[in-house]
Each structure stands twice: as C-alpha cells, then as structure tokens.
Amino acid sequence: MPKVTVHRKAHFNAAHRLYRKDWSDAKNFEVFNKCSNPNYHGHNYELIVSLTGEIDKETGYVYDLGILRNIIKSEIE
C-alpha cells in the first residue's frame, strides 16, 4: 500500500530572557540587547508536524489528527 503524508499546523508564542545575575542591567543589555529585558522578549512560532504512513483500511487515517492536535496542545502549546 502506498504511503501518504499528513500535516498538522499550530501557532504559539514563547518568551525568554537572556541575562546573568552577576552582571548589571547595563552589562546584560550590552551583551544580550533586547533579549535581556526583565519583562522578557517574545517570539511567534509556527509548528508543522508531518506524519508519513500507510492509510488504515478501517478508518481512512494515517493518524487521527484530533489526537495529534491534543498532543501538540498539551506538549507544545
């Protein structure tokens, strides 16, 4: 049986702060710039998960995308 690929896309945001506690705010900004902001610095991400496999004869699925959506939501988002 031929293999097919299915995809699931998700969008999420994440924030971080790069800094050293032993440095002053000025030194942190000099080295890490806006990534040292005490209120954090954010990014927007797009995740695409692709699964390749054979189509299940009973369901017509390669994988249940509802289950994949829940995995992405609980583990990534």
Steps between C-alpha positions, in 0.01 A plus 500: 500500500639847415599736778360850537597796716258698715578832668374687805581869550501692829593854603635599839699770676792459737709744702846490649755715674875472455695643792759432763406574860856600581500776233339844519195582289724715279749217441217253427351743247842557342550128446146367450320816377118479506517133595607613852174690559376427858147469355625236256527502122250306289486316171217360288537149367330281242534127551426248227499133596510257208428128530557250221345158494251267344130578505308285747241300304237531774529870586653653189752672730876500497461632856208659682570872462274575798733297720801673345338840567458406868864384525621827348275701731612321818869452419588809295242773538 
